[in-house]
Amino acid sequence: MNLTKLSHCFLTCMLITACASTHNLVTDGPTFMGGGYHVSESDGGGYRIYTKSNASPWTNFGSVRDTWENLAKEKCGDSGYTELDVDEYSYESQPAMWGMLKYLISVKSGIAACNTTSVNATE
């Protein structure tokens, strides 16, 4: 296999794995790719949501935001929701490959306060 085919294969694999994961960390446990989500009820009827991307050489906040929003919509339904105590960050999941290529995991966490609940920013 020549270098061009190898580099195309590598880039294709990286693109496939560089998305947010729909892996439920509670029911399915951790995944070797690093990504997944966790949803738990918070006091007052809202939901604490934690989403993280699979490991990739770049941050992927768009995907974790989409996953977070889809979970919030699923839990709160037609009433809608307000985002509270939201935090977004990324971290290195393992040492850099070949001393230069980092593997990053992007995270979004916070509370989806359903508009029909009494959850507030102090919880």
N, CA, C and O atoms as CSV, one atom per row, in Angstrom:
chain,resi,resn,atom,element,x,y,z
A,1,MET,N,N,0.867,-1.178,0.000
A,1,MET,CA,C,0.000,0.000,0.000
A,1,MET,C,C,0.904,1.228,0.000
A,1,MET,O,O,1.799,1.352,0.836
A,2,ASN,N,N,0.665,2.115,-0.928
A,2,ASN,CA,C,1.522,3.301,-0.984
A,2,ASN,C,C,1.091,4.327,0.063
A,2,ASN,O,O,0.039,4.193,0.688
A,3,LEU,N,N,1.911,5.337,0.237
A,3,LEU,CA,C,1.687,6.340,1.274
A,3,LEU,C,C,0.395,7.123,1.056
A,3,LEU,O,O,-0.272,7.480,2.027
A,4,THR,N,N,0.031,7.394,-0.185
A,4,THR,CA,C,-1.190,8.140,-0.466
A,4,THR,C,C,-2.427,7.369,-0.002
A,4,THR,O,O,-3.311,7.940,0.636
A,5,LYS,N,N,-2.490,6.083,-0.319
A,5,LYS,CA,C,-3.629,5.271,0.115
A,5,LYS,C,C,-3.675,5.175,1.634
A,5,LYS,O,O,-4.748,5.229,2.236
A,6,LEU,N,N,-2.529,5.035,2.236
A,6,LEU,CA,C,-2.466,4.946,3.688
A,6,LEU,C,C,-2.947,6.246,4.339
A,6,LEU,O,O,-3.691,6.215,5.319
A,7,SER,N,N,-2.522,7.382,3.794
A,7,SER,CA,C,-2.951,8.664,4.362
A,7,SER,C,C,-4.444,8.884,4.150
A,7,SER,O,O,-5.101,9.432,5.034
A,8,HIS,N,N,-5.001,8.481,3.018
A,8,HIS,CA,C,-6.445,8.592,2.788
A,8,HIS,C,C,-7.219,7.715,3.763
A,8,HIS,O,O,-8.249,8.131,4.292
A,9,CYS,N,N,-6.732,6.513,4.001
A,9,CYS,CA,C,-7.378,5.612,4.949
A,9,CYS,C,C,-7.351,6.215,6.353
A,9,CYS,O,O,-8.352,6.178,7.067
A,10,PHE,N,N,-6.210,6.768,6.742
A,10,PHE,CA,C,-6.073,7.390,8.059
A,10,PHE,C,C,-7.021,8.571,8.206
A,10,PHE,O,O,-7.701,8.689,9.226
A,11,LEU,N,N,-7.078,9.443,7.213
A,11,LEU,CA,C,-7.959,10.604,7.282
A,11,LEU,C,C,-9.427,10.200,7.310
A,11,LEU,O,O,-10.221,10.813,8.024
A,12,THR,N,N,-9.793,9.191,6.555
A,12,THR,CA,C,-11.173,8.707,6.565
A,12,THR,C,C,-11.543,8.185,7.947
A,12,THR,O,O,-12.625,8.483,8.453
A,13,CYS,N,N,-10.662,7.416,8.553
A,13,CYS,CA,C,-10.913,6.903,9.916
A,13,CYS,C,C,-11.053,8.042,10.902
A,13,CYS,O,O,-11.909,7.991,11.785
A,14,MET,N,N,-10.232,9.064,10.772
A,14,MET,CA,C,-10.292,10.198,11.683
A,14,MET,C,C,-11.620,10.943,11.539
A,14,MET,O,O,-12.209,11.352,12.539
A,15,LEU,N,N,-12.088,11.121,10.319
A,15,LEU,CA,C,-13.356,11.814,10.097
A,15,LEU,C,C,-14.525,11.026,10.672
A,15,LEU,O,O,-15.451,11.610,11.235
A,16,ILE,N,N,-14.487,9.725,10.536
A,16,ILE,CA,C,-15.568,8.883,11.046
A,16,ILE,C,C,-15.631,8.950,12.561
A,16,ILE,O,O,-16.719,9.006,13.134
A,17,THR,N,N,-14.480,8.945,13.216
A,17,THR,CA,C,-14.457,8.906,14.677
A,17,THR,C,C,-14.583,10.275,15.319
A,17,THR,O,O,-14.713,10.358,16.541
A,18,ALA,N,N,-14.550,11.342,14.552
A,18,ALA,CA,C,-14.522,12.693,15.115
A,18,ALA,C,C,-15.911,13.272,15.342
A,18,ALA,O,O,-16.132,14.464,15.125
A,19,CYS,N,N,-16.819,12.461,15.763
A,19,CYS,CA,C,-18.175,12.945,15.974
A,19,CYS,C,C,-18.591,12.725,17.424
A,19,CYS,O,O,-17.916,12.036,18.189
A,20,ALA,N,N,-19.704,13.319,17.772
A,20,ALA,CA,C,-20.242,13.068,19.106
A,20,ALA,C,C,-20.785,11.650,19.128
A,20,ALA,O,O,-21.250,11.135,18.111
A,21,SER,N,N,-20.723,11.045,20.262
A,21,SER,CA,C,-21.154,9.672,20.386
A,21,SER,C,C,-22.587,9.599,20.921
A,21,SER,O,O,-22.982,10.402,21.766
A,22,THR,N,N,-23.348,8.647,20.430
A,22,THR,CA,C,-24.692,8.403,20.949
A,22,THR,C,C,-24.659,7.211,21.906
A,22,THR,O,O,-25.666,6.529,22.097
A,23,HIS,N,N,-23.519,6.975,22.492
A,23,HIS,CA,C,-23.284,5.868,23.416
A,23,HIS,C,C,-23.736,6.268,24.815
A,23,HIS,O,O,-23.229,7.243,25.370
A,24,ASN,N,N,-24.679,5.531,25.394
A,24,ASN,CA,C,-25.169,5.830,26.728
A,24,ASN,C,C,-24.175,5.288,27.753
A,24,ASN,O,O,-24.036,4.075,27.910
A,25,LEU,N,N,-23.490,6.184,28.443
A,25,LEU,CA,C,-22.449,5.797,29.388
A,25,LEU,C,C,-23.001,5.065,30.607
A,25,LEU,O,O,-22.280,4.297,31.244
A,26,VAL,N,N,-24.266,5.293,30.937
A,26,VAL,CA,C,-24.864,4.650,32.108
A,26,VAL,C,C,-25.235,3.204,31.801
A,26,VAL,O,O,-24.853,2.296,32.539
A,27,THR,N,N,-25.969,2.987,30.726
A,27,THR,CA,C,-26.445,1.635,30.430
A,27,THR,C,C,-25.424,0.789,29.687
A,27,THR,O,O,-25.416,-0.434,29.825
A,28,ASP,N,N,-24.556,1.427,28.895
A,28,ASP,CA,C,-23.599,0.686,28.066
A,28,ASP,C,C,-22.172,0.717,28.602
A,28,ASP,O,O,-21.320,-0.023,28.109
A,29,GLY,N,N,-21.891,1.554,29.598
A,29,GLY,CA,C,-20.538,1.659,30.139
A,29,GLY,C,C,-19.633,2.489,29.251
A,29,GLY,O,O,-20.073,2.998,28.220
A,30,PRO,N,N,-18.374,2.633,29.638
A,30,PRO,CA,C,-17.445,3.451,28.859
A,30,PRO,C,C,-17.146,2.819,27.498
A,30,PRO,O,O,-17.320,1.616,27.303
A,31,THR,N,N,-16.698,3.650,26.570
A,31,THR,CA,C,-16.334,3.192,25.232
A,31,THR,C,C,-14.878,3.532,24.955
A,31,THR,O,O,-14.368,4.535,25.454
A,32,PHE,N,N,-14.215,2.718,24.174
A,32,PHE,CA,C,-12.797,2.950,23.897
A,32,PHE,C,C,-12.567,4.217,23.079
A,32,PHE,O,O,-11.457,4.749,23.075
A,33,MET,N,N,-13.596,4.712,22.384
A,33,MET,CA,C,-13.444,5.937,21.594
A,33,MET,C,C,-13.545,7.188,22.472
A,33,MET,O,O,-13.174,8.279,22.040
A,34,GLY,N,N,-14.039,7.035,23.693
A,34,GLY,CA,C,-14.086,8.148,24.636
A,34,GLY,C,C,-15.403,8.879,24.715
A,34,GLY,O,O,-15.656,9.554,25.713
A,35,GLY,N,N,-16.255,8.778,23.712
A,35,GLY,CA,C,-17.468,9.577,23.667
A,35,GLY,C,C,-18.654,8.941,24.360
A,35,GLY,O,O,-18.619,7.781,24.771
A,36,GLY,N,N,-19.709,9.742,24.478
A,36,GLY,CA,C,-20.939,9.236,25.058
A,36,GLY,C,C,-21.730,10.323,25.747
A,36,GLY,O,O,-21.399,11.506,25.660
A,37,TYR,N,N,-22.791,9.905,26.442
A,37,TYR,CA,C,-23.624,10.871,27.159
A,37,TYR,C,C,-24.162,10.244,28.430
A,37,TYR,O,O,-24.190,9.024,28.593
A,38,HIS,N,N,-24.586,11.121,29.323
A,38,HIS,CA,C,-25.203,10.708,30.586
A,38,HIS,C,C,-26.300,11.723,30.886
A,38,HIS,O,O,-26.064,12.930,30.821
A,39,VAL,N,N,-27.486,11.248,31.211
A,39,VAL,CA,C,-28.605,12.115,31.571
A,39,VAL,C,C,-29.148,11.646,32.912
A,39,VAL,O,O,-29.384,10.456,33.117
A,40,SER,N,N,-29.345,12.592,33.822
A,40,SER,CA,C,-29.973,12.267,35.108
A,40,SER,C,C,-30.938,13.385,35.473
A,40,SER,O,O,-30.753,14.535,35.075
A,41,GLU,N,N,-31.965,13.036,36.233
A,41,GLU,CA,C,-32.927,14.052,36.675
A,41,GLU,C,C,-32.271,14.927,37.729
A,41,GLU,O,O,-31.548,14.441,38.598
A,42,SER,N,N,-32.534,16.225,37.638
A,42,SER,CA,C,-32.046,17.138,38.676
A,42,SER,C,C,-33.233,17.540,39.547
A,42,SER,O,O,-34.384,17.325,39.170
A,43,ASP,N,N,-32.959,18.109,40.682
A,43,ASP,CA,C,-34.037,18.551,41.570
A,43,ASP,C,C,-34.910,19.563,40.844
A,43,ASP,O,O,-34.398,20.423,40.129
A,44,GLY,N,N,-36.200,19.470,41.017
A,44,GLY,CA,C,-37.117,20.416,40.410
A,44,GLY,C,C,-37.652,19.985,39.065
A,44,GLY,O,O,-38.477,20.695,38.489
A,45,GLY,N,N,-37.216,18.840,38.533
A,45,GLY,CA,C,-37.779,18.324,37.294
A,45,GLY,C,C,-36.978,18.559,36.038
A,45,GLY,O,O,-37.403,18.141,34.961
A,46,GLY,N,N,-35.846,19.206,36.130
A,46,GLY,CA,C,-34.994,19.374,34.963
A,46,GLY,C,C,-34.085,18.165,34.796
A,46,GLY,O,O,-34.231,17.167,35.500
A,47,TYR,N,N,-33.150,18.260,33.866
A,47,TYR,CA,C,-32.250,17.152,33.579
A,47,TYR,C,C,-30.814,17.651,33.500
A,47,TYR,O,O,-30.523,18.630,32.813
A,48,ARG,N,N,-29.923,16.972,34.209
A,48,ARG,CA,C,-28.490,17.247,34.112
A,48,ARG,C,C,-27.977,16.389,32.956
A,48,ARG,O,O,-28.099,15.164,32.978
A,49,ILE,N,N,-27.402,17.046,31.944
A,49,ILE,CA,C,-26.961,16.358,30.734
A,49,ILE,C,C,-25.461,16.558,30.555
A,49,ILE,O,O,-24.952,17.671,30.686
A,50,TYR,N,N,-24.762,15.465,30.254
A,50,TYR,CA,C,-23.315,15.474,30.010
A,50,TYR,C,C,-23.077,14.763,28.687
A,50,TYR,O,O,-23.437,13.594,28.545
A,51,THR,N,N,-22.478,15.445,27.714
A,51,THR,CA,C,-22.161,14.828,26.425
A,51,THR,C,C,-20.693,15.039,26.122
A,51,THR,O,O,-20.122,16.076,26.461
A,52,LYS,N,N,-20.082,14.050,25.481
A,52,LYS,CA,C,-18.688,14.203,25.065
A,52,LYS,C,C,-18.464,13.512,23.734
A,52,LYS,O,O,-19.102,12.509,23.417
A,53,SER,N,N,-17.546,14.071,22.967
A,53,SER,CA,C,-17.256,13.562,21.628
A,53,SER,C,C,-16.311,12.378,21.697
A,53,SER,O,O,-15.673,12.130,22.721
A,54,ASN,N,N,-16.232,11.661,20.605
A,54,ASN,CA,C,-15.172,10.677,20.456
A,54,ASN,C,C,-13.850,11.426,20.323
A,54,ASN,O,O,-13.841,12.605,19.971
A,55,ALA,N,N,-12.752,10.764,20.597
A,55,ALA,CA,C,-11.430,11.377,20.489
A,55,ALA,C,C,-11.110,11.690,19.028
A,55,ALA,O,O,-11.381,10.887,18.135
A,56,SER,N,N,-10.536,12.858,18.803
A,56,SER,CA,C,-10.131,13.259,17.456
A,56,SER,C,C,-9.007,14.288,17.563
A,56,SER,O,O,-8.759,14.817,18.647
A,57,PRO,N,N,-8.329,14.575,16.464
A,57,PRO,CA,C,-7.232,15.545,16.513
A,57,PRO,C,C,-7.693,16.999,16.648
A,57,PRO,O,O,-6.858,17.899,16.739
A,58,TRP,N,N,-8.991,17.241,16.663
A,58,TRP,CA,C,-9.517,18.595,16.777
A,58,TRP,C,C,-10.717,18.585,17.725
A,58,TRP,O,O,-11.293,17.533,18.004
A,59,THR,N,N,-11.080,19.766,18.214
A,59,THR,CA,C,-12.270,19.853,19.051
A,59,THR,C,C,-13.511,19.720,18.176
A,59,THR,O,O,-13.471,19.986,16.975
A,60,ASN,N,N,-14.600,19.310,18.788
A,60,ASN,CA,C,-15.830,19.086,18.036
A,60,ASN,C,C,-17.034,19.541,18.866
A,60,ASN,O,O,-17.909,18.746,19.208
A,61,PHE,N,N,-17.055,20.825,19.178
A,61,PHE,CA,C,-18.131,21.351,20.009
A,61,PHE,C,C,-19.482,21.344,19.297
A,61,PHE,O,O,-20.518,21.236,19.952
A,62,GLY,N,N,-19.488,21.455,17.982
A,62,GLY,CA,C,-20.752,21.419,17.239
A,62,GLY,C,C,-21.509,20.124,17.471
A,62,GLY,O,O,-22.723,20.143,17.673
A,63,SER,N,N,-20.818,19.017,17.445
A,63,SER,CA,C,-21.470,17.716,17.637
A,63,SER,C,C,-21.952,17.512,19.063
A,63,SER,O,O,-23.048,16.994,19.276
A,64,VAL,N,N,-21.137,17.916,20.057
A,64,VAL,CA,C,-21.597,17.716,21.441
A,64,VAL,C,C,-22.762,18.655,21.755
A,64,VAL,O,O,-23.652,18.303,22.528
A,65,ARG,N,N,-22.757,19.845,21.159
A,65,ARG,CA,C,-23.904,20.752,21.341
A,65,ARG,C,C,-25.159,20.146,20.732
A,65,ARG,O,O,-26.225,20.181,21.348
A,66,ASP,N,N,-25.044,19.589,19.524
A,66,ASP,CA,C,-26.203,18.964,18.865
A,66,ASP,C,C,-26.746,17.809,19.689
A,66,ASP,O,O,-27.958,17.691,19.870
A,67,THR,N,N,-25.863,16.955,20.189
A,67,THR,CA,C,-26.292,15.822,21.003
A,67,THR,C,C,-26.963,16.306,22.277
A,67,THR,O,O,-28.002,15.777,22.671
A,68,TRP,N,N,-26.373,17.316,22.933
A,68,TRP,CA,C,-26.931,17.879,24.165
A,68,TRP,C,C,-28.336,18.427,23.895
A,68,TRP,O,O,-29.271,18.147,24.644
A,69,GLU,N,N,-28.474,19.201,22.832
A,69,GLU,CA,C,-29.772,19.796,22.504
A,69,GLU,C,C,-30.813,18.730,22.154
A,69,GLU,O,O,-31.972,18.848,22.550
A,70,ASN,N,N,-30.413,17.699,21.422
A,70,ASN,CA,C,-31.350,16.622,21.078
A,70,ASN,C,C,-31.830,15.894,22.331
A,70,ASN,O,O,-33.009,15.558,22.443
A,71,LEU,N,N,-30.915,15.650,23.277
A,71,LEU,CA,C,-31.305,15.002,24.528
A,71,LEU,C,C,-32.236,15.893,25.340
A,71,LEU,O,O,-33.214,15.413,25.914
A,72,ALA,N,N,-31.936,17.194,25.392
A,72,ALA,CA,C,-32.791,18.136,26.132
A,72,ALA,C,C,-34.192,18.185,25.525
A,72,ALA,O,O,-35.183,18.184,26.255
A,73,LYS,N,N,-34.278,18.227,24.192
A,73,LYS,CA,C,-35.582,18.240,23.525
A,73,LYS,C,C,-36.343,16.940,23.775
A,73,LYS,O,O,-37.558,16.952,23.975
A,74,GLU,N,N,-35.624,15.827,23.761
A,74,GLU,CA,C,-36.248,14.531,24.014
A,74,GLU,C,C,-36.823,14.466,25.430
A,74,GLU,O,O,-37.926,13.957,25.629
A,75,LYS,N,N,-36.093,14.972,26.398
A,75,LYS,CA,C,-36.529,14.905,27.795
A,75,LYS,C,C,-37.623,15.925,28.115
A,75,LYS,O,O,-38.565,15.611,28.842
A,76,CYS,N,N,-37.506,17.145,27.577
A,76,CYS,CA,C,-38.453,18.208,27.929
A,76,CYS,C,C,-39.666,18.267,27.013
A,76,CYS,O,O,-40.678,18.872,27.367
A,77,GLY,N,N,-39.578,17.658,25.857
A,77,GLY,CA,C,-40.711,17.630,24.944
A,77,GLY,C,C,-41.082,19.000,24.401
A,77,GLY,O,O,-40.225,19.865,24.220
A,78,ASP,N,N,-42.365,19.185,24.145
A,78,ASP,CA,C,-42.860,20.408,23.508
A,78,ASP,C,C,-42.768,21.639,24.398
A,78,ASP,O,O,-42.873,22.762,23.904
A,79,SER,N,N,-42.576,21.456,25.685
A,79,SER,CA,C,-42.522,22.613,26.593
A,79,SER,C,C,-41.263,23.450,26.379
A,79,SER,O,O,-41.223,24.624,26.749
A,80,GLY,N,N,-40.249,22.852,25.789
A,80,GLY,CA,C,-38.990,23.562,25.599
A,80,GLY,C,C,-38.162,23.543,26.873
A,80,GLY,O,O,-38.566,22.945,27.870
A,81,TYR,N,N,-37.010,24.192,26.845
A,81,TYR,CA,C,-36.115,24.171,27.988
A,81,TYR,C,C,-35.245,25.416,28.005
A,81,TYR,O,O,-35.123,26.127,27.007
A,82,THR,N,N,-34.645,25.663,29.158
A,82,THR,CA,C,-33.662,26.725,29.328
A,82,THR,C,C,-32.367,26.065,29.789
A,82,THR,O,O,-32.387,25.196,30.661
A,83,GLU,N,N,-31.246,26.473,29.210
A,83,GLU,CA,C,-29.949,25.927,29.604
A,83,GLU,C,C,-29.448,26.650,30.845
A,83,GLU,O,O,-29.424,27.880,30.883
A,84,LEU,N,N,-29.047,25.888,31.863
A,84,LEU,CA,C,-28.503,26.441,33.092
A,84,LEU,C,C,-27.173,25.782,33.428
A,84,LEU,O,O,-26.966,24.605,33.132
A,85,ASP,N,N,-26.278,26.538,34.044
A,85,ASP,CA,C,-25.013,26.012,34.547
A,85,ASP,C,C,-24.261,25.232,33.475
A,85,ASP,O,O,-23.732,24.154,33.749
A,86,VAL,N,N,-24.208,25.771,32.248
A,86,VAL,CA,C,-23.587,25.081,31.118
A,86,VAL,C,C,-22.081,25.311,31.122
A,86,VAL,O,O,-21.609,26.418,31.379
A,87,ASP,N,N,-21.340,24.251,30.835
A,87,ASP,CA,C,-19.884,24.305,30.748
A,87,ASP,C,C,-19.458,23.559,29.495
A,87,ASP,O,O,-19.935,22.455,29.233
A,88,GLU,N,N,-18.564,24.156,28.724
A,88,GLU,CA,C,-17.998,23.501,27.541
A,88,GLU,C,C,-16.484,23.563,27.653
A,88,GLU,O,O,-15.919,24.609,27.973
A,89,TYR,N,N,-15.833,22.446,27.390
A,89,TYR,CA,C,-14.378,22.391,27.460
A,89,TYR,C,C,-13.886,21.194,26.663
A,89,TYR,O,O,-14.681,20.354,26.241
A,90,SER,N,N,-12.587,21.117,26.459
A,90,SER,CA,C,-11.989,19.950,25.822
A,90,SER,C,C,-10.772,19.525,26.631
A,90,SER,O,O,-10.205,20.314,27.387
A,91,TYR,N,N,-10.381,18.271,26.461
A,91,TYR,CA,C,-9.191,17.763,27.136
A,91,TYR,C,C,-8.534,16.699,26.271
A,91,TYR,O,O,-9.171,16.108,25.399
A,92,GLU,N,N,-7.243,16.463,26.527
A,92,GLU,CA,C,-6.509,15.436,25.796
A,92,GLU,C,C,-6.859,14.075,26.373
A,92,GLU,O,O,-6.797,13.872,27.586
A,93,SER,N,N,-7.228,13.139,25.499
A,93,SER,CA,C,-7.647,11.830,25.973
A,93,SER,C,C,-6.476,10.873,26.157
A,93,SER,O,O,-6.585,9.891,26.891
A,94,GLN,N,N,-5.364,11.154,25.497
A,94,GLN,CA,C,-4.186,10.294,25.609
A,94,GLN,C,C,-2.981,11.098,25.132
A,94,GLN,O,O,-3.149,12.172,24.553
A,95,PRO,N,N,-1.784,10.603,25.363
A,95,PRO,CA,C,-0.605,11.343,24.899
A,95,PRO,C,C,-0.629,11.545,23.385
A,95,PRO,O,O,-1.193,10.737,22.648
A,96,ALA,N,N,-0.020,12.614,22.943
A,96,ALA,CA,C,0.000,12.942,21.512
A,96,ALA,C,C,0.657,11.833,20.700
A,96,ALA,O,O,1.685,11.282,21.095
A,97,MET,N,N,0.043,11.510,19.550
A,97,MET,CA,C,0.595,10.495,18.663
A,97,MET,C,C,1.819,11.047,17.951
A,97,MET,O,O,1.786,12.170,17.447
A,98,TRP,N,N,2.871,10.294,17.903
A,98,TRP,CA,C,4.131,10.675,17.288
A,98,TRP,C,C,4.655,11.989,17.851
A,98,TRP,O,O,5.405,12.703,17.186
A,99,GLY,N,N,4.263,12.296,19.058
A,99,GLY,CA,C,4.731,13.506,19.710
A,99,GLY,C,C,4.106,14.788,19.196
A,99,GLY,O,O,4.516,15.873,19.608
A,100,MET,N,N,3.111,14.695,18.294
A,100,MET,CA,C,2.547,15.934,17.757
A,100,MET,C,C,1.040,15.904,17.542
A,100,MET,O,O,0.414,16.963,17.595
A,101,LEU,N,N,0.429,14.760,17.303
A,101,LEU,CA,C,-0.992,14.696,17.000
A,101,LEU,C,C,-1.773,14.385,18.274
A,101,LEU,O,O,-1.760,13.253,18.758
A,102,LYS,N,N,-2.452,15.398,18.812
A,102,LYS,CA,C,-3.217,15.231,20.045
A,102,LYS,C,C,-4.570,14.602,19.744
A,102,LYS,O,O,-5.126,14.781,18.661
A,103,TYR,N,N,-5.088,13.865,20.714
A,103,TYR,CA,C,-6.440,13.335,20.623
A,103,TYR,C,C,-7.282,14.061,21.659
A,103,TYR,O,O,-7.070,13.915,22.863
A,104,LEU,N,N,-8.239,14.843,21.179
A,104,LEU,CA,C,-9.043,15.702,22.040
A,104,LEU,C,C,-10.467,15.177,22.170
A,104,LEU,O,O,-11.027,14.614,21.230
A,105,ILE,N,N,-11.033,15.373,23.342
A,105,ILE,CA,C,-12.439,15.073,23.584
A,105,ILE,C,C,-13.121,16.374,23.974
A,105,ILE,O,O,-12.670,17.062,24.890
A,106,SER,N,N,-14.197,16.715,23.291
A,106,SER,CA,C,-14.979,17.921,23.577
A,106,SER,C,C,-16.152,17.549,24.466
A,106,SER,O,O,-16.738,16.478,24.314
A,107,VAL,N,N,-16.496,18.442,25.402
A,107,VAL,CA,C,-17.531,18.161,26.386
A,107,VAL,C,C,-18.498,19.337,26.505
A,107,VAL,O,O,-18.089,20.498,26.455
A,108,LYS,N,N,-19.766,19.028,26.660
A,108,LYS,CA,C,-20.763,20.019,27.060
A,108,LYS,C,C,-21.576,19.404,28.188
A,108,LYS,O,O,-22.078,18.288,28.056
A,109,SER,N,N,-21.709,20.123,29.294
A,109,SER,CA,C,-22.516,19.641,30.406
A,109,SER,C,C,-23.342,20.790,30.954
A,109,SER,O,O,-22.973,21.956,30.809
A,110,GLY,N,N,-24.445,20.463,31.575
A,110,GLY,CA,C,-25.297,21.484,32.166
A,110,GLY,C,C,-26.675,20.938,32.458
A,110,GLY,O,O,-26.934,19.741,32.337
A,111,ILE,N,N,-27.552,21.843,32.845
A,111,ILE,CA,C,-28.927,21.471,33.185
A,111,ILE,C,C,-29.878,21.977,32.101
A,111,ILE,O,O,-29.808,23.133,31.686
A,112,ALA,N,N,-30.762,21.092,31.653
A,112,ALA,CA,C,-31.875,21.491,30.791
A,112,ALA,C,C,-33.073,21.653,31.715
A,112,ALA,O,O,-33.668,20.670,32.157
A,113,ALA,N,N,-33.418,22.897,32.000
A,113,ALA,CA,C,-34.572,23.183,32.862
A,113,ALA,C,C,-35.802,23.256,31.969
A,113,ALA,O,O,-36.005,24.236,31.252
A,114,CYS,N,N,-36.609,22.223,32.020
A,114,CYS,CA,C,-37.827,22.195,31.202
A,114,CYS,C,C,-38.699,23.384,31.589
A,114,CYS,O,O,-38.826,23.695,32.774
A,115,ASN,N,N,-39.287,24.037,30.629
A,115,ASN,CA,C,-40.064,25.255,30.885
A,115,ASN,C,C,-41.293,25.026,31.755
A,115,ASN,O,O,-41.940,25.986,32.174
A,116,THR,N,N,-41.618,23.778,32.028
A,116,THR,CA,C,-42.744,23.471,32.907
A,116,THR,C,C,-42.295,23.135,34.324
A,116,THR,O,O,-43.105,22.680,35.132
A,117,THR,N,N,-41.010,23.353,34.643
A,117,THR,CA,C,-40.476,22.990,35.960
A,117,THR,C,C,-40.064,24.218,36.747
A,117,THR,O,O,-40.107,25.345,36.254
A,118,SER,N,N,-39.661,23.967,37.995
A,118,SER,CA,C,-39.216,25.053,38.863
A,118,SER,C,C,-37.712,25.033,39.076
A,118,SER,O,O,-37.233,25.609,40.053
A,119,VAL,N,N,-36.949,24.390,38.197
A,119,VAL,CA,C,-35.498,24.350,38.338
A,119,VAL,C,C,-34.953,25.762,38.162
A,119,VAL,O,O,-35.413,26.512,37.301
A,120,ASN,N,N,-33.976,26.114,38.981
A,120,ASN,CA,C,-33.353,27.434,38.805
A,120,ASN,C,C,-31.842,27.312,38.862
A,120,ASN,O,O,-31.312,26.236,39.142
A,121,ALA,N,N,-31.159,28.390,38.603
A,121,ALA,CA,C,-29.702,28.383,38.475
A,121,ALA,C,C,-28.977,28.079,39.771
A,121,ALA,O,O,-27.766,27.864,39.738
A,122,THR,N,N,-29.645,28.048,40.900
A,122,THR,CA,C,-28.969,27.795,42.165
A,122,THR,C,C,-28.872,26.313,42.495
A,122,THR,O,O,-28.234,25.961,43.487
A,123,GLU,N,N,-29.474,25.434,41.709
A,123,GLU,CA,C,-29.428,23.992,42.008
A,123,GLU,C,C,-28.091,23.410,41.618
A,123,GLU,O,O,-27.865,22.212,41.794
